[in-house]
Amino acid sequence: MVVPVIAESQTIGLGHQRARFTVTGVVQGVGFRPFVQRLAVDLELSGSVSNDALAVLIEVQGRRGQLDEFERRLRAEAPPMSVIAGVQRDRLPGLVAESGFTIVVSSNRQGVRTLVPPDVATCDDCLREMFDPADRRYRHPFITCTNCGPRFTIIRDLPYDRPATTMSQFPMCPRCTAEYLDVGDRRFHAQPIACPDCGPRLRFECGSERIDDPDAAIEAAQRALLAGSIVAIKGVGGYHLACRADTAAALNGLRARKARDEKPFALLVRDIAVAHRLALIDDDEQRTLLSRSRPIVLVRRRAGAPVHHLVAPGNPLLGLLLPYTPIHHLLLSATPGSEVSPLDVLVMTSANITDEPLCFDDQDAARRLPRLADAVLTHNRPIHVPCDDSVVRMVEGYELPIRRSRGYAPLPVALGRLLPPTLAVGGELKNTCCLIDGANAFCSAHIGDMGSVDTTRAFERAVDQLTTLHRVTPDLVAADEHPGYLTRSWAERHAGGPDEPELRYVQHHHAHVVSLQAEHEWLGRPLLGVAFDGTGYGADATIWGGEFFLMDGDPTRYTRAGHLRAVDLPGGDAAVRNPCRVALAYLAASDVSWDDDLPPVAACTPAERAVVAAALDSGVGTVPCSSMGRLFDAVAALIGIRQRIGFEAQAAIELEIRAERGGYAGGGGWAFSIDADSVLDYAPVIQAIVRDVRAGLPRAVLAYRFHRAVADAVTTVAQRLTAEMAVPAVGLTGGVFQNVLLLRECTALLRAHGMHVLTHRLVPPNDGGLALGQAVVAALAGNVSHGAVS
């Protein structure tokens, strides 16, 4: 398709030049070609602009000064959804005569593909139209334009044109076509556009009842929610389950159906004013809540907030989410002519049973949703790529990703160097995969915890989508060294054989550290990486997780320069689910008897104590474990905060919560013993905890003292190792550093001692960021078994 713009004919003459601009980055699906055309016309330049799978290609002709101004404004005034990675300018022979400026049909070239934009929230212009009775898209549930709406979740292939999206099945009506072709219209070349006459259709289903009128469907969903029903809602990246946030019956029903006993739910709130009624929100948190990415932001609950405690049992934080689709806005606003007063707060959680993948396909929804929801608000626009909501916390004004997905994926991490095509399969929990294509690393949206057939299929689908979209056949496949990981088994079935990609294994905490280096463009520079998490397979076949890794100038090498002293962990996964059993192991290793006055001893049954004692005495059924995450669990049990858990890291989360509740006044007083090899001995801390528990000190004081003791130990080891090895920076990574209190304490102490500190800003510190590090290590080197183990 060619879209001409009438302009005066130009001839190449004195002072005139012709140039080609090749623009790479997120430059498709964001209104870049219309922007280029308007800019060229404004500067009275002739030429053309086109997309291909690699870039936006621009040819312009005019005076030298006009071309310079074009390049300046090209960079400075680019559309809000775009991210320019590079602009290359090449001089071309001038054309004798040329009229106007045109957009030409997309084409394909071989090579690195252009970047895919993420889905972003409905823009203010579309919202004004949607609530304007005089507008033809009044209350249209799928309103969108060049500056907003679905992108990543509807793209099947590149270059990004309507036939390559799930909107291809909705032919544009004459009026939408006219807008699409009008260079002055906000929807010029906006691929997802539609209207009530030609777009997707909303419908409400409840048993045999089916409502196809959009407003009636919205009203029916509002009535069902008010009545306490659980309603499944199809969004841009998958189905959610919604219910009231203020009634025990609805929340208990939702928890029972999802098999989710205590893990917090997110809340969809009508607007920022409602958010402020529920939580104490600072300027940085408000900015993130209102950002185009619209993540779930964890903020501090306001006293007396009108939500039931079952939304987030025992947790002072609420996960708040502002509307990011037209359907959300309609659902939370009054329907004309209706007597229903819509709720301004809704629980909004993924439509899946715990440990199952996100439900996004309509056939899958027909199979799974009847067990989960009383009614469904759905539509007929297919979702090609499932994408769960992202979750962040704000730390020092920056986003700390907890789950990186919608609004962020598939934006790449720029590596600053060309690397061979590599696929990394990630870890077992919070799984994502990662594909390196040239100088970019593309992390998938959040997939979830591996362990079921459905999750494995979701993982395979994510791999296929990444490789297909970028037209990459990996030369290398990277996997964790853990022999029991399903992701490793998958990698071994698909790589390592004749005519298959080479298979490379990467140690778990090495991958964590390199993921942090990669996002900070620190590859090739020395770093002391502090990798604290719950479980990672060590190079000595034990469980690691309290690690200090010295990284020299080669990111493929590491030296285990220090670590937490190992404890014999009894019972594997059973111990993880029962922090009281973990605490028994730490008491034994610290020469503290199991007296009944200690909370974890009292919490364990006599049979449990006997089993743990026998395992510790014989060594059968135990594994040495240096995990900081397990130590946090044990301390939570010793202090009497949590003896059994219902979801991952629950005990550690509640320990952090308790430490934040006034514990600072009692800080200090406990210290790890640290030997010459930088091995942290927890025994003095465990003994101090037992003493202070018996002395009746408040749990908040005890919880904070432990956090401070860990931060002091990190600082002591970091001072020693960075000075000995002349290392300029310390990096904090691993799932334990989702603990914002610990992160702040460590960062403040390290900086106070003159050290530069790296923390995660682009990918999560937990295993959701693991694949990035795996991919980089595998792409840069062969077998990483040369990492030194002390």
KOLPANU-446913 format. One record per residue (C-alpha): x, y, z; residue in one letter. Coordinates in steps of 0.2 Angstrom, whole numbers, plus 2048, in hexadecimal, padded with zeros to 3 digits. Layout:
REM KOLPANU-446913
XYZA...
REM end
This chain:
REM KOLPANU-446913
800800800M8078117FBV800821804V8058307FBP805842803V8038507F7I81385B7F7A81B8667EBE82685D7DFS83985F7E3Q84885D7D7T85985A7DDI86286A7DCG8708757E4L8718717F6G8658627F5H8698517FBQ8618407FDR86483580DA85E824813R85A822825F85A81082DT85181183DV851802849T8497FE85AG8377FE85FV83180684FV8237FB849Q8117FC84FG81480D857V81081984AG82181C844F81E81D831R810829833P81B83483EF829833831V81D838824Q81684782DR82884D832L82D84C820A81E85681AV821863827D833865821L82E86580FE83885580BL8348497FES8378367FFG830826807S82F81C816V82C809818S82D7FB825N8367EB823D83A7DD830A84A7E6835L8477F8835A83D80882FV84580E81FL84482081AI84A82980BE84983C80BV84F8497FFQ85185C802G85E869808R86C863814R86586E822G853866820Q85B855821L865859830D855860838E84B850833F85884583CE85885084CR84584F84DR84483D848L84D839858R846846863A83384585EE83183285BA82082B860P81D827872P81D814870M82D814866S83E81086CV84C815860I85B809861A864811853G86381D844V86F81A835Q871828828R878824817D879830808R87082B7F8L8718327E6P86383F7E4G85483C7D9L8528487CBV83F84A7CFA8348447DDE8238497E3S81D8487F5G82183B803F81982A803T81781B80FI81B80B805V8177F9807V8207EF814S82D7E380ES8397D6816N84C7D4817R8567C781FQ85F7CC82FG85B7D1841V8497D5843R8427E6849T83C7E785AL82A7E385FV8217F086AP8187EA87AP8067ED87ED8027FD886V7F480588FA7E580E886T7EB820883C7E1830889D7DC834878D7D3823875C7CB825887L7C4836883R7BC82F873E7B681F87BM7AC829888F7A683787CD794833876P79783D866A7A6832861D7A3823855R7AE818861R7A381D870Y7A580E87DR7AE804870H7B77F687AP7C57F586EF7CA80786BI7DC809867T7E781485CC7F9816857T7FE81B868N7F680D872C7EF7FC874G7F47EA870P8047E7866R80F7D886CF8007CD871T7F87CE85FI8087CE854I80A7BD84BR8197C3840D8237D283AL8237DE831P8157E583CY8067E7831D7F37E2833R7F47D282AP8027CC836A7F77CF845T7E87C684DT7DE7D5846M7DF7CE835S7CE7C6837Q7C67D7839F7C57E0828P7C57F382BM7B57FC826C7B580B81AP7B6817828R7C480E831C7CD80C821T7CC81F81EA7D482282FE7E181582BY7E681E81BL7E5830822D7F6837826V7EE844831G7E483783BD7EA83084CR7E681F845R7F0820835F7F880F833H7F3809844A7F17F6841Q7E57F184FP7D87FF84CI7C67FA84AA7B580184FC7A47FA854P7A07F7842D7AF7EC83DC7B97E784DG7B97DA85AP7A97D6864R7A77D5877L79B7C987FR7967C3890F7927B1894E78B7A98A3C7847988A2G778797893S7777AA893E7807B4885R7807C7883I7887CE873D7847E0875D7947E987CP78B7F4889D7807E688FA78E7DA890A7987E789BI7887EA8A6E7867D78A8A7987D58AEA7967E48BAQ7867DC8C1R78F7CB8C3A79D7D38CCL7927DD8D8L7897CD8DCA7997C58E1G79C7BA8D2S7AD7B68CBI7AE7BD8B9V7BC7B88ACA7C17C68A2I7CB7C5891K7D87D2890G7E67D6884V7F27C888AG7E67BB892G7D77B889DY7D67BF8AFH7CA7BB8BDL7C27C98C5A7B77CB8D5C7B37D78E3R7C17DC8EEA7B67DF8FDD7AD7CF901T7B47BF909A7A87B48FFA7AE7BA8EEA7C17B98F4L7BF7A88FCN7B67A18ECG7C47A88E1L7D27A18ECR7C97908EDA7C878F8DAR7D97958D6K7E178A8E4A7E97998EBR7E879A8FED7F17AA903E7FB7B18F5K7F67C38F2P7EA7C98E4F7EC7D88D9A7DF7E68D8L7D97EF8C9L7D48018CEV7CA80D8C4R7D681B8C5D7E58238CFI7D982B8DBA7D281A8E0V7E48148E1A7E88218EEH7D981C8F8R7E080B8FAL7F380E8FCA80081A900L80781E8EFI8178298ECD81B8328DCD8258258D5D8188178D8E80A8238D0Q8158268C1R8178138BET80580F8C2L80081C8B4L80E8178A8S80A810897R80F7FE89DS8027FE8ABR80B7F18B6P8047EB8C7I80E7F68D3V8107F08E5L80C7FE8F0V809800903R7F77FE909R7EE80C911R7E7809922A7D4806920G7D580390EA7C47FC908P7CA7EB902V7C87DB90BH7D77D4914H7D67C490AL7DC7CE8FBV7EE7CD902A7ED7C4913P7FA7CB91FG8027D6912N8047E9914P8077EA901L7F97EB8F3L7FC7E78E1G7F37F58D8L7EF7F58C5L7E78038BBL7DC8008ACP7E67FD89DY7D97F7890T7C87FF88BP7BF7F0892I7C67F48A3H7C18068A2H7AF80189DL7AE7F48ABL7B28018B8L7A780F8B2S7948118B1A78B8098A2T77F81689BP76D81289FG7728068ADS76D8068BFE77D7FD8C3V78B8068CDS79B7FE8C7P7A87F98D4L7B88048D4D7C37F68DAV7C47E48D4L7CF7D68D8V7D87D28C7M7E27C28C6T7E77B68B9S7DA7A98B3A7E37998B8N7E578D8C6I7F57908D0T8047898C6D7FB7888B6E7FF7948A7P7F57A38A3L7E479F89AC7E47A9889F7DD79E87BD7CA79D879D7CA78A877Q7D5788887D7C9795890A7BA78A88BA7C277C894R7CA7848A3R7BF7938A8L7AF78A8ADP7B97848BCR7BF7958C0L7B17A28BCA79E7A48BDD79E7AF8AEA7A97B589FV7AB7C6897L7B47C1887T7B77C7875H7BC7BF864N7CD7C8862R7DA7BA863P7E97BB86EI7F87B5866H8057B7874V7FF7B5886P8067C2891C8027C48A4D8027D48AED8137DA8B3S8177DE8C5V8247EA8CCV8297F38DCR8318048DDM8428068E5V84B8178E5E84081D8D7G84480E8CCY8397FF8C7E83E7EE8CFL8367E18C4P82E7D38CDI8267CC8BDR82A7D38ACR81C7D089FS80E7DB898R8147ED894G8267E8894Y8287D888AA82F7D687DP83A7E587EL84C7DF87EP85B7E1889V8697E987EA8797DF880L8857EB878G88D7DD86ER8887D1860L8857C0866L8817AF85DP86E7AB85DP86B7A286ET85C79C877L85B79A88AA84E790892V84E7988A4G84A7908B4G83D7868BCE8347948C6L82D7A48BEK83379E8AEN8377A989FT8427A4890C84E7B0887C8547B1875L8637BA86FI8627C285ED8727CC85AG8747D9867A8637D786FN85D7CB87CA84A7C887BF8427C288BC8317BA88AS8227BF894A8207B68A4H81C7A38A2I81B79D8B4G82078E8BED82577F8B4M81E76E8BAG80E76A8B0S80B76589EV80177589BD8107808A1T81C776896T81177A887R81078C88CA82378C88CF82578487BE818790874R82379F87BA833798873V82A795863D8237A7863Q8347AF867L83D7A585AT8307A784CT82D7BA84FL8407BD84EH8437B0840R8517A984BV85779784BT86379685BP874790859D87578D86CL869788879V86C78C88CA86578389BA8687838AED8747768B5E86676E8C0H86375C8BAP85175C8C0G84B76C8B7Y83E7698AAL8457778A0T85676E89FR84D75E89AS84476888CW85576F886A85D75E886E84F75887BR85176686EH86476A86EA87476186FG872754862G877753850P870762845D86976A855E86F77985FP87E77786BE87877587DL88177F88AR87D77E89DY87F78D8A8V88078E8BBQ8717958C3H8787A48CDH8857A78BFH8767AA8B4A86E7B68C1H87E7C08C2V8807C28AFV86E7C78ADS8717D58B8L8817DA8AFQ8787D989EA86A7E58A3E8777F18A9H8837EF89AE8907E98A6W8957DA89CL8A87D989CG8AB7E38ABR8AF7DC8BDP8A17DA8C9L89E7D28DAL88E7CA8D8G8837C68E7V8777B98E2A86A7B48F0F85B7A98ECD85279A8F2G85978C8E8T86678A8DAG87077B8D5Y88277E8DAG8917798D0A89576C8DED8847648DCA87D76C8ECT87077A8EEI87878B8EDW86F79C8F0G87A7A78FBG8887AA8EFE8957B78ECF89C7B68DAF8AB7BF8D4L8A97C38C2M8B97C98B8D8B97D08A7G8B27C089FD89F7BE8A3P8A07AB8A0T8AC7A98AFR8A87AA8C1Y8B07A78D2T8A67A18E1R8AF7AD8ECA8A47AB8FBG8937A4901H8887A090FL88D791919R883782914A87677991EV87076791CD85E76A915L85375C919P84475790EG8477628FEG8377698F8D82E764908A83A76E912A83777D907V82477C90AR82777B91DN833788924P832781935C83C77292FR84977D927V84A786937A84E775940L85C772934A864783938Y86278194BL86B77094AA87977893FA87A78694CS87C77B95BD86B780962V860773969S84E770964W845777973D832778973D83278B977D83978E965L82B792959P83178694BP834778957V82277A95EA81B77B94CA82276A947C81A75B94CT82474D956P824743946A82B75193CE838754948R83D742948A83E741935V849751934V85474B942A85773A93AA85A743929A86774E931L86F74193BD87173592CS87374191EG866737914V85974290CG86375290FT86D75D903V87976B908P87177C905C87978D905S869796900S8667A7908M8537A4904G85379590FR85B79F91DL84E7AC91CF84079E91DD84979792CA84A7A8935V8387AC931A83479C93AA83F79F949L8387B094CI8267A894BG8207B193CI81D7A2930R81F78F932Q816789922R814791911I807792904G81179A8F6F82379C8F2E82D7A88FDA81E7AB908Q8287AA918A8367B6912A8297C290CI8217C391DE8327C4925L8357D491BE8237DB91FI8267D8932R8387E1931A8307F0928E8237F2937R82E7FC943G83D7F1943G84A7FE93FY84A804951A8527F4957G85E7F2949G8707EB94BG8777DE957G8787CF94DW8867CA941A88B7BB937F89D7B4939S8A77B5929I8B77AB927D8C67AE91CA8BD7A690DD8AE7B290FS8A37A4915V8947AB91FL8917A192ED87F7A3934Y88179B945A8847AB94FP8747B2947V8697A394BI8707A395DQ86C7B595FA85B7B3958I8577A5964V85D7B0972R8537BF96ED8437B496AV8457AE97CR8477BF982A8377C497BG83D7D196EL8307D7962P82F7CD952R8317DD947A8427E1950V8487CF94DL8437CF93BA84C7E0938Y85B7DA941R85D7CB936F85B7D6926H8697E292DR8747D3931A8737CD91FV8767DE918A8857E0924D88C7D091EA88A7D490CV8937E490ET8A17DC918T8A47CF90BV8A37DC8FDA8AF7E8905Q8BC7D9906R8BA7D28F5L8B87E28EBT8C87E98F3A8D27D98F1E8CD7D78DEM8CB7EA8DAA8B97E78D5V8AF7F78D1P89D7F28D5A8927E68DEV8827DE8D6G8737D88E1L8697CB8D8T85F7BB8DBG84D7BA8E2G8527BF8F4V8557D08EDF8437D28E9Q8437D68FCN8437E98FBV8487EC90DL8587E190BL85B7E98FAL85B7FA901R8657F5910E8737ED906C8737FB8F9T874809906A882800910L88C7FC900L88B80D8F9R89081490AA8A080B909H8A38128F7G89D8038EDM8938058DCH8837FA8DDV87A7F28CFL8687EC8D2T85B7E68C6H8517F28BCR84C7E98ABL84A7D78B0V8457CF8C1P8527CA8CDP8497BA8CFN8497AB8C3D83F7B58B7G84F7BE8B2G8597AD8B2L8587AA89FA8607BA89AL8707B58A4G86F7A489DQ86E7AA88BA87D7B688DV8887AA895V88579C889A8877A887AA8977AF880L8A079E885A8A078B885G89E780894N89E78B8A3V8A577E8AFS8B57888B0H8AC7938BDG8B77908CDA8AE7898DCV8B678B8EDS
REM end
